[in-house]
Amino acid sequence: MGEANHDVYVNPKQVMYILGAFIFGGLLLVSFIHAGFYAEHYSTSFLWQFRGTILGAAVIFFALTVFLNRQSDEK
């Protein structure tokens, strides 16, 4: 009647990179879109602190992802 179900392999390395880019890119994009709100209700320094925190977390996330992928390739 129909075709048989096939197993689909998803590369976890690519999933981690795409997930990180989606999350951190989205947070950074929101900080640029709603910059007027942050500057008006808080301060410009709060906005830059928010962006710095996002970039710092992204660097840590991608460094850990690269490190863990490199270790899994060695085994």
N, C-alpha and C positions, 0 to 999 in steps of 0.2 A: 504494500500500500504506500508506504513512504520509505524514505531512505533511513538507514541505520544511524543512530547517534554516534558521532565520532568524538573522541577525547580531544580537547583543545588544550594545548600547552601555553601557559602564560608565563613569560619570563619575569621573575620577581625583581630582577635588577631594573628593568625598564619601568615596571610598575612603581617602584620606589622613586625613581627620577621624575616620572610624570606626576605622581601624587605630590611630591615636594614642590615641583614647579607650579602646580595648580594651587596648592594651599598658600605658599609664600608669595607667589605672583599675585594671587587674588587679594591677599592682605595688603600688599604694597600698592596695588591698583586702587583699592578702596581708600588708602591714605591720601592718594593724589586726587581722587574724585571728590572726597569730602574734606578737602584741606580747609575750605572756608569755615566749615562747622568747627573743626578743631581750633583754628586760629581765633574764631569768634568766642567760643565757649570756654576754651582753656587758654592756651598760649602757643606761640610759634615754637617755643622750646619743647613743649610737650609733643608737638607734632614731629619734630626731629628726633626726639627720644623714642617715640613710637616706631618711626621708620628705622632707626638704628637697631632697636630691639628685633624687629622683623628681619633685618639683614643679618644680624648676629646669629639669630636662631637658624636662619637658612644656611649660613656657612657651617654651623655645627652639624646640622642635619645632613647636608651633602658630604661633609668630611667623614662623618660616621658611615654613611652609605657607601662611599668609596672604600673606606677601610674594611668594612664588613664584606663587601663584594670581592675585594682583593684577597682576603683570608679564605673565603669560600672557593676561590679559583685555585688556591694552592693545594687544597686537599684532594 
